[in-house]
Amino acid sequence: MRAVDIIQKKRDGEELGRDEIAFFVDGYTRGSIPDYQASAFTMAVFFEGMTPAETVALTESMMRTGEVLDLSDLPGPRVDKHSTGGVGDKTSLILAPLAAAAGAYVPMISGRGLGHTGGTLDKLESIPGFRVGLSLKEFRQTLRKCGLGLIGQTPEIAPADRKLYALRDVTATVESLPLIASSIMSKKMAEGIDALILDVKTGDGAFMKKFEDSKALAEAMVRIGRGMGKKVSALITDMEQPLGRTVGNALEVKESVETLRGHGPKDLESLSLELAAWMLHLGGIAPGLDAARTRVRDALASGAGLRKFQEVIGLQGGDPRVGDDTSRLPQARETIELRSEAEGRVAGIACRAVGRAAMLLGAGRETVDSRIDPAVGVVLHKKVGDPVREGEGLMTLHVNERGRLEEATALLRQAVRIAREAPPASPLVRLVLDR
């Protein structure tokens, strides 16, 4: 078998066999297939696409280049959630402890952010002392003790994905549906889970802005998961405005704690509860979705979810007292109020612009090497549909460095559109893929 023959076959639009895909992925990971041939392969996939069978085979091949966790010794179903990310999306910090408190084991391996604000790992690292770099042995121990572990991708998990993604990033092949779907699912399927709920965002602040593209990605990932014998469903959710009211790492942790206390924004609470319920439902922990929703609400109302969050913080080296006193989180040196220059109702919030502004303040990464400031970000006082008076506060900026403050402020002013009437409210969950 030769790499050039596989490249040519895919270039000509033919379907590759499982053995051919495994040969190519394994060879590239080990270094026997060079970057220039892998670049040709990814470009061929970019233009010719992949069949569902090819995409499953690619996912399995990438997954098997590293360790696939065996968590079968845990006495309960192992479930997780994956989000394609957005502005203010901190649901993992809420739903993971809620699902664990309700009886699931949640082995959550997350990533860092590039652009917008930080990823789940960056948010967690804003908690003093929190360690996301646990060894797999420590990860298993934490899972066994509290039913929940929150770590980053280790070198043992899907090494082919890290190598292939770095190549795609510099060869303009990131935006390939089968490559995106297999990249995401190779890491999730390596977690040793039984079930997975996907939160695929759509709209201005999402990776996929068009609903049709979000649906196609969700369908591809669901097919992969089910093709690999897992229970997988997907929700396509709205990202036309930030989720919740905070954008920025410590600010989002604080909002997550408030939500676990039962005092969070309704959109954030609603989506977190729904995703956690799906985790229980797919994991077979509750007899149906309605029963799962009841269990999750009970975990929220009783405080069990917050206690579980504090427990995992403590087990991973962090300060669990942030669950009682969020002032222990990093805080910016100054706050600046952005006030409305008009009266009416908020008719739109340009979600991506808010994320970009937060990144300019230091809450996200402009490049891979950029350092994140955990304390900075934006707090929204108004959401779409809310009435606003002239001079009333729209947002509060949490600032440490003023170097790009003017640019960030200009973006935020342009982001909020005020009109006489607000548009009809759009549903938070746009579509459910469960068949």
C-alpha positions as MATLAB code, in Angstrom:
seq = 'MRAVDIIQKKRDGEELGRDEIAFFVDGYTRGSIPDYQASAFTMAVFFEGMTPAETVALTESMMRTGEVLDLSDLPGPRVDKHSTGGVGDKTSLILAPLAAAAGAYVPMISGRGLGHTGGTLDKLESIPGFRVGLSLKEFRQTLRKCGLGLIGQTPEIAPADRKLYALRDVTATVESLPLIASSIMSKKMAEGIDALILDVKTGDGAFMKKFEDSKALAEAMVRIGRGMGKKVSALITDMEQPLGRTVGNALEVKESVETLRGHGPKDLESLSLELAAWMLHLGGIAPGLDAARTRVRDALASGAGLRKFQEVIGLQGGDPRVGDDTSRLPQARETIELRSEAEGRVAGIACRAVGRAAMLLGAGRETVDSRIDPAVGVVLHKKVGDPVREGEGLMTLHVNERGRLEEATALLRQAVRIAREAPPASPLVRLVLDR';
ca = [
       0.000    0.000    0.000;
       1.352    3.452   -0.954;
       0.350    6.899    0.282;
       0.397    8.331   -3.251;
      -2.173    5.786   -4.436;
      -4.504    6.697   -1.560;
      -4.128   10.408   -2.342;
      -4.862    9.808   -6.015;
      -7.901    7.675   -5.242;
      -9.390   10.371   -3.014;
      -8.426   13.111   -5.484;
     -10.462   11.274   -8.134;
     -13.504   11.115   -5.866;
     -13.336    7.403   -5.096;
     -14.253    5.939   -1.731;
     -11.341    4.825    0.435;
     -11.450    1.592    2.376;
     -11.034    1.338    6.135;
      -7.577   -0.253    5.751;
      -6.386    2.511    3.413;
      -7.470    5.240    5.813;
      -5.895    3.456    8.783;
      -2.640    3.003    6.838;
      -2.482    6.700    5.972;
      -3.370    7.998    9.456;
      -0.982    5.617   11.198;
       1.833    6.403    8.757;
       1.421   10.147    9.156;
       1.309    9.899   12.942;
       4.495    7.796   13.057;
       6.265   10.047   10.533;
       6.638    7.593    7.639;
       4.228    9.713    5.577;
       5.540   13.293    5.232;
       3.660   16.568    5.664;
       3.502   17.248    1.942;
       1.595   14.016    1.274;
      -0.705   14.592    4.232;
      -1.345   18.129    2.908;
      -2.314   16.670   -0.457;
      -4.612   14.198    1.264;
      -6.413   16.842    3.344;
      -6.823   19.056    0.271;
      -8.298   16.117   -1.656;
     -10.743   15.537    1.201;
     -11.518   19.264    1.295;
     -12.636   19.224   -2.356;
     -14.041   15.688   -2.704;
     -15.484   15.165    0.787;
     -15.922   11.786    2.463;
     -18.722    9.289    2.672;
     -20.212    8.508    6.096;
     -18.305    5.204    6.161;
     -15.022    6.964    5.351;
     -15.619    9.575    8.056;
     -16.272    6.887   10.683;
     -13.122    5.058    9.577;
     -11.067    8.265    9.762;
     -12.389    8.983   13.269;
     -11.640    5.473   14.499;
      -8.155    5.529   12.954;
      -7.266    8.849   14.625;
      -8.712    7.676   17.931;
      -6.677    4.451   17.861;
      -3.352    6.224   17.341;
      -3.487    6.916   21.088;
      -5.009    5.526   24.241;
      -8.711    4.802   24.407;
      -9.736    5.067   28.033;
     -11.220    1.987   29.612;
     -13.574    3.206   32.325;
     -15.612    0.023   32.491;
     -14.738   -0.365   36.184;
     -16.855    2.680   37.042;
     -20.218    1.521   38.439;
     -22.428    3.657   36.226;
     -22.911    5.095   32.750;
     -20.202    7.381   31.386;
     -21.573   10.378   29.504;
     -20.266   13.678   28.185;
     -21.246   16.807   26.298;
     -19.436   18.593   23.501;
     -20.133   22.143   22.381;
     -18.841   23.695   19.179;
     -18.307   26.864   21.220;
     -19.600   30.388   21.245;
     -19.543   33.674   23.120;
     -20.318   33.292   26.817;
     -20.756   29.516   26.504;
     -19.931   28.213   29.969;
     -22.515   25.404   30.145;
     -19.873   22.723   30.849;
     -19.167   24.242   34.263;
     -22.847   23.886   35.163;
     -24.115   20.762   33.453;
     -21.137   18.516   34.293;
     -21.556   18.780   38.087;
     -25.351   18.604   37.763;
     -25.159   15.395   35.705;
     -22.599   13.902   38.100;
     -24.754   14.826   41.095;
     -27.676   13.068   39.401;
     -25.771    9.795   38.992;
     -23.689   10.020   35.794;
     -19.936    9.657   35.461;
     -18.668   12.598   33.416;
     -15.123   12.194   32.001;
     -14.851   15.619   30.355;
     -11.768   16.310   28.241;
     -11.959   19.897   26.996;
      -9.918   22.406   25.025;
      -8.614   25.934   25.148;
     -10.020   28.864   23.233;
      -8.554   30.643   20.222;
     -10.277   33.928   19.449;
     -13.402   35.034   21.367;
     -12.793   34.172   25.022;
     -11.050   31.210   26.575;
     -12.197   27.631   26.339;
     -13.426   25.492   29.218;
      -9.851   24.860   30.395;
      -9.086   28.585   30.514;
     -12.218   29.232   32.552;
     -11.324   26.462   34.993;
      -7.767   27.752   35.345;
      -9.127   31.093   36.514;
     -10.062   29.228   39.726;
      -7.016   29.597   42.010;
      -4.967   26.396   42.016;
      -7.196   24.379   39.647;
      -5.187   21.756   37.719;
      -6.434   20.755   34.278;
      -3.235   18.844   33.461;
      -3.972   15.680   35.416;
      -2.345   12.428   34.342;
      -4.748    9.770   33.109;
      -4.190    7.912   36.395;
      -5.162   11.021   38.396;
      -8.114   11.576   36.049;
      -9.435    8.071   36.749;
      -8.993    8.547   40.493;
     -10.918   11.833   40.412;
     -13.712   10.255   38.382;
     -13.968    7.355   40.786;
     -14.111    9.643   43.826;
     -16.674   12.193   42.663;
     -18.071   11.047   39.306;
     -16.543   13.992   37.497;
     -13.189   14.976   36.005;
     -12.340   18.093   33.996;
      -9.040   17.950   32.114;
      -7.320   18.937   28.888;
      -6.301   16.635   26.062;
      -3.298   14.581   27.133;
      -0.498   13.435   24.773;
      -1.957    9.928   24.936;
      -5.365   10.952   23.533;
      -5.709   10.935   19.711;
      -2.190   12.195   18.836;
      -3.068   11.961   15.136;
      -5.685   14.666   15.625;
      -3.219   17.168   17.106;
      -0.760   16.582   14.278;
      -3.379   16.662   11.540;
      -5.119   19.756   12.919;
      -1.839   21.694   13.013;
      -1.331   20.779    9.356;
      -4.879   21.752    8.377;
      -4.418   25.101   10.103;
      -1.572   26.069    7.762;
      -2.937   24.483    4.574;
      -6.381   26.179    4.495;
      -8.245   22.895    5.033;
      -9.762   23.537    8.472;
     -13.245   24.155    7.021;
     -13.788   20.603    5.782;
     -16.890   18.997    7.276;
     -15.557   15.410    7.517;
     -12.240   16.654    8.904;
     -13.982   18.856   11.486;
     -16.364   16.097   12.550;
     -13.676   13.406   12.789;
     -11.365   15.747   14.708;
     -14.003   16.443   17.358;
     -15.283   12.896   17.621;
     -11.889   11.156   17.701;
     -11.163   12.875   21.022;
     -14.642   12.349   22.458;
     -14.791    8.669   21.496;
     -11.395    8.136   23.191;
     -12.879    9.165   26.551;
     -14.387    5.760   27.180;
     -17.936    7.119   27.215;
     -21.202    5.306   26.553;
     -23.182    8.349   25.409;
     -22.661   11.907   24.186;
     -24.884   14.951   23.699;
     -23.692   17.487   21.145;
     -24.438   21.204   21.451;
     -23.901   22.594   17.966;
     -24.139   26.369   17.894;
     -25.525   28.372   15.006;
     -25.556   32.104   14.344;
     -23.274   35.121   14.416;
     -21.137   33.986   17.357;
     -20.866   30.339   16.293;
     -18.188   28.429   14.415;
     -20.920   27.593   11.875;
     -22.929   30.749   11.236;
     -25.494   29.273    8.836;
     -28.149   26.950   10.229;
     -27.747   24.553    7.297;
     -24.010   24.207    7.992;
     -24.610   23.650   11.713;
     -27.178   20.974   10.906;
     -24.810   19.241    8.496;
     -22.033   19.186   11.116;
     -24.399   17.889   13.800;
     -25.662   15.135   11.508;
     -22.111   14.118   10.606;
     -21.035   13.858   14.249;
     -24.173   11.952   15.250;
     -23.532    9.478   12.397;
     -19.948    8.984   13.522;
     -20.878    8.374   17.153;
     -23.648    5.941   16.320;
     -21.439    4.260   13.729;
     -19.004    3.587   16.573;
     -21.703    2.050   18.746;
     -22.388    5.016   21.054;
     -25.656    6.734   21.978;
     -25.361   10.195   20.457;
     -27.876   12.995   19.904;
     -27.482   16.678   19.089;
     -29.142   19.988   19.879;
     -28.638   22.899   17.496;
     -28.723   26.002   19.672;
     -28.844   29.727   19.052;
     -25.695   31.872   19.175;
     -27.034   35.158   17.790;
     -26.290   36.815   21.132;
     -23.963   35.855   24.000;
     -25.174   33.075   26.268;
     -25.849   34.390   29.747;
     -24.566   37.825   30.688;
     -20.799   37.396   31.075;
     -17.964   37.046   28.563;
     -14.568   36.435   30.165;
     -13.064   33.592   32.141;
     -13.374   34.375   35.879;
     -16.562   36.313   35.138;
     -18.027   33.191   33.517;
     -16.988   31.003   36.453;
     -18.741   33.455   38.777;
     -21.887   33.310   36.624;
     -21.710   29.501   36.601;
     -21.567   29.441   40.396;
     -24.538   31.818   40.553;
     -26.427   29.517   38.191;
     -25.640   26.490   40.350;
     -27.010   28.510   43.277;
     -30.250   28.948   41.325;
     -29.712   32.630   40.525;
     -28.308   32.486   37.001;
     -29.623   34.027   33.775;
     -32.615   32.127   32.439;
     -31.109   31.310   29.044;
     -27.936   29.872   30.585;
     -29.833   27.913   33.234;
     -32.339   26.589   30.725;
     -29.752   25.319   28.240;
     -27.505   23.839   30.942;
     -30.434   21.948   32.474;
     -31.598   20.685   29.087;
     -28.148   19.421   28.071;
     -27.642   17.755   31.464;
     -31.050   16.083   31.115;
     -30.046   14.710   27.732;
     -26.877   13.310   29.312;
     -28.970   11.408   31.860;
     -31.468   10.317   29.220;
     -28.838    9.000   26.788;
     -26.951    7.363   29.644;
     -30.083    5.461   30.694;
     -30.025    6.996   34.173;
     -33.619    8.210   33.894;
     -36.512    6.346   32.214;
     -37.257    9.234   29.882;
     -36.358   12.827   29.077;
     -38.991   14.326   31.376;
     -37.780   12.201   34.293;
     -34.214   13.247   33.478;
     -35.207   16.911   33.538;
     -36.778   16.418   36.969;
     -33.614   14.798   38.335;
     -31.442   17.608   37.032;
     -33.742   20.308   38.443;
     -33.680   18.515   41.803;
     -29.849   18.507   41.736;
     -29.932   22.252   41.106;
     -32.584   23.085   43.700;
     -30.975   20.979   46.437;
     -27.534   22.482   45.908;
     -26.090   19.059   45.012;
     -24.738   20.400   41.721;
     -22.870   23.235   43.430;
     -21.461   20.857   46.055;
     -20.277   18.526   43.271;
     -18.552   21.445   41.539;
     -16.806   22.366   44.780;
     -15.801   18.741   45.282;
     -14.125   18.422   41.878;
     -12.421   21.805   42.332;
     -10.901   20.556   45.571;
      -9.846   17.202   44.087;
      -8.114   18.959   41.199;
      -6.138   21.309   43.434;
      -8.369   24.362   43.295;
      -9.970   26.467   46.008;
     -13.502   25.097   46.555;
     -14.369   28.179   48.597;
     -15.080   30.027   45.328;
     -18.432   28.229   45.446;
     -19.283   30.213   48.570;
     -17.322   33.397   47.876;
     -16.716   34.296   44.224;
     -14.614   37.299   45.272;
     -11.798   34.739   45.589;
     -11.693   34.635   41.780;
      -9.364   37.015   39.920;
     -10.773   40.546   39.648;
      -9.877   43.342   37.259;
      -8.358   46.590   38.508;
     -11.118   48.772   37.084;
     -14.592   48.626   35.600;
     -15.939   50.919   32.900;
     -19.635   51.412   32.188;
     -20.887   51.551   28.610;
     -24.160   53.509   28.502;
     -26.908   53.666   25.925;
     -27.049   56.642   23.587;
     -30.669   55.950   22.601;
     -33.993   54.802   23.994;
     -36.046   51.831   22.860;
     -35.502   48.092   22.955;
     -32.414   46.034   22.264;
     -33.042   44.712   18.767;
     -29.752   42.859   18.323;
     -26.344   42.169   19.830;
     -23.584   41.315   17.371;
     -22.320   38.270   19.182;
     -18.968   37.890   17.419;
     -18.150   41.566   18.003;
     -18.687   41.135   21.751;
     -16.367   38.144   21.716;
     -13.783   40.063   19.713;
     -13.964   42.988   22.149;
     -13.447   40.659   25.110;
     -10.422   39.181   23.353;
      -8.977   42.692   22.838;
      -9.297   43.264   26.592;
      -7.262   40.092   27.146;
      -9.981   37.493   27.765;
      -9.142   35.442   24.662;
      -6.237   34.531   22.399;
      -5.418   36.343   19.166;
      -2.678   33.787   18.484;
      -1.888   30.370   19.957;
       0.893   31.943   22.065;
      -1.243   34.776   23.471;
      -1.626   34.889   27.250;
      -5.100   35.111   28.736;
      -5.950   37.510   31.542;
      -8.504   35.572   33.631;
      -9.986   38.670   35.288;
     -11.059   40.760   32.299;
     -14.134   40.691   30.115;
     -17.603   42.085   29.584;
     -20.823   41.898   31.615;
     -24.042   42.521   29.691;
     -26.864   44.306   31.511;
     -29.280   44.020   28.598;
     -30.223   41.181   26.253;
     -32.218   41.196   23.024;
     -35.775   42.337   23.698;
     -34.994   44.275   26.880;
     -36.156   47.905   27.174;
     -33.421   50.502   27.564;
     -33.401   54.212   28.428;
     -30.956   56.785   27.138;
     -27.999   56.906   29.544;
     -28.805   53.503   31.041;
     -25.973   50.994   31.408;
     -25.662   48.446   28.576;
     -22.445   46.716   29.608;
     -19.643   46.856   32.143;
     -16.096   46.311   30.931;
     -13.665   44.678   33.376;
     -10.246   46.032   32.460;
      -6.628   45.565   33.512;
      -4.773   47.024   30.507;
      -6.050   50.036   28.552;
      -3.910   49.484   25.453;
      -6.783   48.288   23.248;
      -9.669   49.628   25.320;
     -10.702   52.229   22.753;
     -10.882   49.600   20.002;
     -12.859   47.245   22.228;
     -15.276   49.987   23.270;
     -15.904   50.988   19.661;
     -16.725   47.371   18.784;
     -19.148   47.066   21.683;
     -20.948   50.305   20.810;
     -21.476   49.049   17.277;
     -22.526   45.628   18.532;
     -25.715   46.757   20.270;
     -28.604   47.779   18.031;
     -31.512   49.675   19.615;
     -34.837   50.127   17.843;
     -38.398   51.085   18.699;
     -39.495   47.446   18.683;
     -37.615   44.247   19.422;
     -37.735   41.342   16.948;
     -39.703   38.205   17.847;
     -37.796   36.049   20.297;
     -35.991   33.137   18.670;
     -35.916   29.755   20.435;
     -32.718   28.844   22.254;
     -32.909   25.257   20.979;
     -33.423   25.444   17.234;
     -33.494   21.716   16.416;
     -33.086   18.335   18.114;
     -31.433   15.455   16.232;
     -32.429   12.284   18.047;
     -33.229    9.831   15.247;
];
